[in-house]
């Protein structure tokens, strides 16, 4: 449709509010990731270990987007809140893994041996933490009850992202740790 020269259009109302909210949420996610990184820098007293853990966030976001696609849901404001929540939840698995591996290396264990031992010792707590969150959100993901369909995308994003990131964290984090942490601690 070509508009006449003396006419114009503007996006207003609800659509304008949704676009504004989405851009605000993207900014909040970026700030969330920055704050997570700074807190981990203080925790690990290193710039490299938090960088390794931050690789779990793109894995989680990929899983969340896949879950939305599989279930046929749209990327909405509520789904974006799920991504915001997911950024904080998913780094826990990486922190547990990297912190334990660092501790083993400080005790004198070799890098590869420490990674294998960390995988053996920490797989159970990592899986239990992820599964309790996933099962806790399962009823919300089904959208049962009055208004349940409104929060359904949040739960779908969180469950999909956490599942995908947990499985890949157990593979990707040790590989990245091995690549970036060649020097003794």
C-alpha positions in Angstrom: 0.0 0.0 0.0 1.4 3.4 -1.0 0.1 6.2 1.2 -0.7 9.6 -0.4 1.9 12.3 0.1 -0.2 14.3 2.6 -0.7 11.3 4.9 1.5 9.7 7.5 1.4 6.8 10.0 2.8 6.2 13.4 3.0 3.1 15.7 1.1 4.0 18.8 -1.0 2.5 21.6 -0.4 -1.1 22.7 2.1 -1.9 20.0 4.3 1.0 20.9 4.2 0.0 24.5 5.1 -3.6 23.7 8.1 -2.5 21.5 9.3 -0.1 24.3 9.0 -2.9 26.9 10.9 -5.4 24.7 13.8 -2.9 24.3 13.8 -2.3 28.0 13.9 -6.0 28.7 16.8 -6.5 26.3 18.6 -3.7 28.2 17.8 -5.4 31.5 19.1 -8.8 30.3 22.4 -7.1 29.2 22.7 -5.4 32.7 21.8 -8.8 34.3 24.7 -10.5 32.5 27.1 -7.6 33.4 26.1 -7.9 37.0 26.4 -11.7 37.0 29.9 -11.3 35.5 31.0 -8.7 38.1 29.7 -10.8 41.0 31.6 -13.9 39.7 34.8 -11.8 39.2 34.5 -11.0 42.9 33.8 -14.6 43.8 36.5 -16.2 41.7 39.0 -13.3 42.0 39.7 -13.9 38.3 38.5 -12.5 35.0 38.8 -15.8 33.2 36.7 -18.2 35.3 33.5 -16.1 35.0 34.1 -15.8 31.3 34.0 -19.6 31.1 30.7 -19.7 33.1 29.1 -17.0 31.0 29.2 -19.4 28.0 26.3 -21.2 29.6 24.0 -18.2 29.0 24.0 -18.4 25.2 23.3 -22.2 25.6 20.3 -21.4 27.8 19.0 -18.7 25.4 19.3 -21.2 22.5 17.4 -23.8 24.5 14.7 -21.3 25.5 14.2 -20.2 21.9 14.0 -23.8 20.7 11.4 -24.6 23.4 9.3 -21.7 22.2 9.6 -22.8 18.6 8.8 -26.5 19.5 5.7 -25.5 21.5 4.6 -22.9 18.9 4.7 -20.0 21.3 5.7 -16.5 20.3 8.5 -14.4 21.7 6.5 -12.2 24.0 7.2 -9.8 27.0 6.5 -12.7 29.4 8.9 -15.0 27.5 11.5 -12.3 27.7 11.0 -12.2 31.5 11.8 -16.0 31.3 15.1 -15.2 29.6 15.9 -12.6 32.2 15.2 -15.2 35.0 17.1 -17.9 33.0 20.3 -15.8 32.9 20.5 -15.8 36.6 19.5 -19.5 37.2 21.6 -21.2 34.5 25.0 -19.8 35.6 24.7 -21.7 38.9 25.6 -25.0 37.2 28.7 -23.4 35.6 29.7 -21.8 38.9 29.4 -25.1 40.8 31.5 -26.9 38.1 34.3 -24.2 37.8 34.6 -23.6 41.5 35.0 -27.3 42.3 37.5 -27.8 39.5 39.5 -24.8 40.7 39.5 -26.2 44.3 40.8 -29.6 43.1 43.5 -27.9 41.1 44.6 -25.8 44.1 44.9 -29.1 46.0 47.5 -30.1 43.4 45.4 -32.2 41.0 46.2 -32.0 37.2 43.8 -30.1 35.0 42.3 -33.0 33.1 42.1 -35.2 36.2 40.4 -32.3 38.1 37.8 -31.9 35.3 37.0 -35.6 35.2 36.7 -35.7 39.0 34.5 -32.6 39.0 32.3 -34.2 36.4 31.9 -37.3 38.6 31.4 -35.4 41.9 29.2 -32.5 40.6 27.0 -34.2 38.0 24.4 -35.2 40.7 24.0 -31.8 42.4 23.9 -30.1 39.0 21.2 -32.4 37.7 19.2 -32.3 40.9 19.2 -28.5 40.9 18.1 -28.3 37.3 15.4 -31.0 37.7 13.8 -29.5 40.8 13.5 -26.2 38.9 12.2 -27.9 35.8 9.6 -30.0 37.6 8.6 -27.0 39.7 7.7 -25.1 36.6 6.1 -28.0 34.8 2.5 -27.2 35.9 3.0 -23.6 34.8 4.3 -24.8 31.4 1.1 -26.8 30.9 -0.9 -23.6 31.3 -3.4 -25.1 33.6 -5.9 -23.1 35.7 -7.3 -19.6 35.3 -4.7 -17.3 33.7 -2.2 -20.2 33.4 -1.7 -19.6 29.7 -0.4 -16.0 30.4 2.7 -17.2 32.3 3.1 -20.3 30.1 5.9 -18.8 27.9 7.9 -17.9 30.9 7.9 -21.5 32.1 8.5 -22.9 28.7 11.6 -20.6 28.2 13.0 -21.5 31.6 12.4 -25.2 31.2 13.8 -25.4 27.7 16.8 -23.2 28.4 17.7 -24.9 31.7 17.4 -28.4 30.1 19.5 -27.5 27.1 22.0 -25.5 29.0 22.4 -28.2 31.8 23.1 -30.9 29.3 25.5 -28.9 27.3 27.1 -27.3 30.4 28.4 -30.7 31.3 30.2 -30.9 28.0 31.0 -27.3 27.0 32.3 -25.9 30.4 34.9 -28.6 30.8 36.1 -28.1 27.3 36.3 -24.3 27.7 38.0 -24.8 31.1 40.6 -27.1 29.5 41.2 -24.6 26.7 41.4 -21.4 28.8 42.9 -22.7 32.1 46.2 -24.2 30.8 48.3 -22.5 33.4 48.5 -23.8 37.0 46.2 -21.9 39.5 
